[in-house]
Amino acid sequence: MAMTTVLERPAPTAAPRLRRSTRLRNIELGLLLLAVGVSASAILLVQLGALGRIDSRIAALTAVPAAAVLALHVVLRFVAPDADPFIVPIATALNGVGIAEVYRIDLSPTGIANHTDDGTKQIVWTALAVAAAIVVLLVVRNHRRLQRYTYLSMVAAVVLLLLPLVPGLRVANAGADVWIHVGPLSFQPAELGKLFLAFFFTGFLTTRRDALATVGRRVLGHRLPRGRDLGPILVVWIVALLVIVGEHALGTGVLIFGMFVAMLYVATGRRSWPLFGLLLAAAGGWASAQLLPYIDGRFVNWLSAFDGDLYNQPGGSFQLVNGIFGLAHGGLFGTGLGLGRPDLTPAADSDFIVASIGEEIGLVGLFALLCLYLLFVARGLRVAFSAPDDYGTLLAAGLAFEFALQCFVVIGGVLRVMPEAGLTTPFLAAGGSSLLANWMLAALLLRISDTVRSAPRTTI
């Protein structure tokens, strides 16, 4: 009787994975050292251009964020060894260029006259933001556990979004009312609220994706959602409109609604959802422009920016036009770091930091920064579509799209591609709340990417 031999595949050993993890982290370390070098060089060039000398105090302070990102790298070697090796270096390079430009505006005549020290504050906030990213990596050891807090995340997001409406907390502002003050600190709670919204949207869509994807009536070749399934998207649409109306925060409302519609499309694959979302966005934008002078002013400034009367009136197009003139002054290769006059544009270190940087590094340098943003989004989407579970796919896609949409809205507003929306440029603009939120976003992408290579794909 013939005997049949069954060959068993030997169990995989940890050695190949360890070598792969070590290679990924070594790639990250090399790119991280390059990013830190770019950041330090930018600050030194700013000092030489604006001061004609090197200030040892600020040079020493640059070691603080460098030490922070290197600490993050060490933590990744132990708690997320298979994480994407490009996310941290990209964020470090963008953050470093932002620090250099914020510090450069401090050295301008306007900054010196007002005794601003935003560059040092930005360095401190960077260290705190990277520390927050480390905490996220240590606390969130498995991204799937976030699904347990879906509706708690919804409550947290709504509270954070509505905090600026609470009497006594709101910071008086001529533009959007998105700031609150807690003691001596000012903060934008919506920056963290967007992360909690991403958790809620992901948990909700993970459990409802089958009904959203397969049920509905076909009209003109598109399967329209049922009335009961329209409820969530209508609620989010109303919340976005309430934020726009109550806080004059056009950008935040657009970001909330856009992120949800994008995640709907990823979850269902149905083209009717983004089509329906675009119709609601257009209707909401038209209604807001008709009913709210603040929103109407944004559209008028966008369409008639170079009108002489509009340029000179309060709340007119002075800021937008000055930013465009600054970019034109920089030309192809820029004036050089420390040699331009970005301070002539209001909010040069926050809302219009893209115009400030573009003036001094030129169109070529600005394109390089845009490529870094594009690469960051591409890595986030790569993580999303390689995630081992549906929850991870939706969460990573939502975070990547939120980041991409914010970049598009902010940079598009500065370049007059669309109305200016009042958001901050991720990693570049001055502000601690924005840095905290974006470094935490990066940490979540790192956590999900670590599971891509260590777990089989499953469906929740």
C-alpha positions, 0 to 999 in steps of 0.5 A: 500500500503506497504511503502518501506523505504530506509536506508541512510548511515550516512555521515562520520565524520572527527573524524575517519580520525583525529584519524587515522592521529594523530596515523600515526603522533605519530608513525612517532614521535616515530620512528623519536626520535629513528632515531635522537638517533641513529644519535647522538649516532653514532657521539658520538661513532665516537668522543670516538673512534677517539678522546677519548673524547666528543667534545661539539661543534659538539655535539651541532651542531647535534641539528641543523638537529634534530630540522630541522626534528622535524620541518618537522614533525610538518609541516606534522601534519598540511599540510599532516597529512595522509602521510606515517609515515616511510619515514622521520624516515628512511631518518633521520637515513640514513642521521645521519649515513652519517653525523657521517661517514663524520665527522669521516673522518674529524678526520682521519690523512688525514682529519686533515692534510688537515684541512677539516671540511666536517662534519660540512658542511654536518650538515648545508646542511642537515638542508637546505635540510630538509628546502627544503623538507618543502618548497616542502610540502607547495608549492605542495599542490596537486601533480596533478598540476605538470602535468601542467608543463610537458614540462617546466619540460623537458626544466628545466631538459635539462638545468640542465643536460647540465649546466656542459658543459657551459664554465666558470661554469664547475669545473675541475675534474679528473673524471666525469664533473658533477659539476658547481660552482656559486660563492663560491659554487659547485653544481651538477645540474644533481641531481635536473635535475633527479627530473624534468625529473621524472615530464616530464616522468610522464606527457608524459606517463600519456597522451600516455599510451593507445597508448603505451600499446595497439598499435604495431605489435606482434613479437615472442610473444611480442608486439613491439611498433610502429615506432612513439612510439619509438621516445620518448625512442630513444630521451631519449637514445640519451640524456643519451648517450650525457650526458655520452659522454659530461660529462663522467657521466656514472652513470647519463646516466644509471639512466636517461635511467633506470628510463624512461624504468621503468616508461614505464613498469609501465605505459603500463604493456608491457614486450616488453618495458623493453626488448627493453630498455635493448637491447638499454642499452646494445648497448649503453654500448658496443658502449661507451666502444669501443669509450670512453677511460673513459668508457672502463677504468671503465670496465677494472678496474671492470674486472681486479681490482687486476691486479698489473699493473692496481692497480698502474697506474693513473686512475687504480683500486687503489680506488676500491681495497682499498675500498674492502680491507677496507670492508674486514678489517671490517669483520662481525662486523666492527672495531668500529666507529672511529677505522678504517682507511677509509681515506686510500681510495680516495673519502672515504666520497663521492663515497666510503662512503659505503666502509668507513661505512662498514669497521667500522660497519661491514657486519651486520651494512651494511646489516642494512643500506641496509634494510633501503634503501629497506624499503624506496623503498618499502614505495615508491612503496606502495605509487605508487600503492595506489595512487588515480590517474595515474599521482600519480602512475607513479610519485611515481613509477618513484621516487622510482625506481630512488632512488632504481637504484641509490642505486644499481648502487653506492653500486654495484660499490663499492662492484664490482658487476658492474662498478663503476659509480660515483654517490652519495649514497643517504642520506649518501654521502657528498654533498649538491646537493645530500641531497637537491634532495633526501629530496625533493624526500622524500617530494614528496612521502609524498605529494602523500601518503597523498592523498592516504587516502583522495581521491578516485582513478581516471584515468586522 
